Amino acid sequence: MWSEYNAEYHTRKSYDSVLGRCGYQSHVPTPSFTDYIAKGITVCDRWLQSYKNFVEDMGLRPSKRMTLDRIDNSKGYFKDNCRWASWFVQQYNRAKKPKNYHYDKSHTQKWVVSFQVEGKTINVGRFEDEKTANKVAKGIHRLIDRFIETELLR
């Protein structure tokens, strides 16, 4: 049965996930050691003290579609480095950007540039060579980064 969004419940799940992925809670499954702990990704002392402090700093999770995102992925979880962001924003807030182009050998035999927003694929175009496809994809990444920086997509 479909239930209404429970901000308190989902905020708590996000908080527990942060603690778990950084090795602070053993009952929460942790992802690869190399993704967080080995890189020195930690949770600030204020948030470790209490869930209440986390909510005071970040507010309740705005919607199911938003998750906690580190603005600078080389740093840990603390108020000035975190925000509630969509999966789309998180996808582009990675050290290694998604490639966003591939060779379509079965239909057009061209290089296809596309990206995903809210689970929908947006096709940008088809190109004769990989160099052009790569250039177009990088241009899209720069544009998306600029939108994210100006908070249009947050």
N, C-alpha and C positions, 0 to 999 in steps of 0.2 A: 504494500500500500504506500502511496506517495505521502510523504509528510512534509510539513512546512520547514523552512530553513530555521535551524536553531543556532543562533550566533554564538551563544555561550558554549554549547557543546563543540562546535567546529573550531572555535578559538582554542579551547582546551586541547583538542586533538592536534592542532598545529603546534601548540606549545610543547606537548609531550613528544611529538615527532622531532622537534628541534633538539630537545634534550637527548632523545634516543640516538639520533644520528651523530651526535657529538660525544656519545659514550657516557652520558650522565645517568641514564636509566637502563637497567639491564632487561626490564620486562618489555621494552619497545625494541622491535627488530632494528638492528643497525645496518646501514648499507656498507658497501665496501670500505674497509679500513683506510684505503688510500684516498677515498673521496673527501673525508672530513678530518678524522683524527690524525692521520699521518701528515696532513697539510697544516696542522695546528689550528684548525677551525674550532673555536670555543664559544661558549655562551657567557655573557657578562655576569659578574657576580650578582648584580641587582636582580636579574631574571632567575638566577639559580636560587636566590633567597625565597622567591614566591611567584606563583602564577599571577597574583594580584598586581605585583610590580610590572610584570609583562603586559597585562591589560592596561595599566595606567600609562605605559609608554606607547603601546601600539594600538590601543583601542580594540574593540571586538572585530573579528573577521567580518568584513563587509558583506561577503556572499560566498556561496559554495565555490564559485568560479575563481575566487581569489585565494592565493596562498602566500605564505611569508617568503619574501625574496631578499637576498643579500645584494645590495647595490654594488658593492665591490666584493667579488667572490673570493678574493685573496684574504679577506678579513672575516672575523667572526660575527656572531649574532649579538648586536647591541642596538639601541634605539636609533642612533644616527646612521647606521648602516643597513637598516631593514625598512621594508615597506610591504604593504599588501599589494600584490600584483597578479595580473592574469597569467595564465599559462603561456599566452602569446608573448607577453613581455619577458617572462622568464626564459623562454626559448631563445630570445635574442640577447639576453643578458648573460651570456656564457663566454668564457675565454675563447672557446672554439665555436665559431658561428656555424649553423647548419649550412651545408653546401648549396642547397636550393636549386640545383640543376642536375640533369642526367641526360644520357643519350637514349633516345627512343628508337631502338633498333627494330621493334615489331611493327610500328605504324608509319611514322613520318621519316625515319632515318635522319633526324635532326636533333640538336641539343635543345632540351625543353627547360625553361626557367619557370619555377612555380614556388609558392609558399603557402603555408596554412594559417588561417585565421579562424578561430572558433570552430575548429574541426572541418572547415571547408577549404578546399584547394583553390587557390587563385592562380590561374595560368597567366604568366606575364608575356611569354612569346616563345617562338621556335627559331633557332639560329643554326646556320650552316656549320659553324666551327665552335669548338670548346672555348677558345680564347674570348670570343664575343659573349658567349653565355656566362662565363665566369665574370667578365667585366660588368654585365648587366646585373647579375646576382649581387656582386659587391656594392653596386650603386644602390640597390634596394636595401641592403643591410645598412648602409650609411643613412639612408632616408629614415628607416625604421628607428635606428639609434637616435637620430635627431628628434623624431616624434616622442620617443620615450624620454629623452632628456628634457623636453619642454612639457612633459606630463600629459600630452594629448592622448596617450594610450594607456595611462596608468589605471 
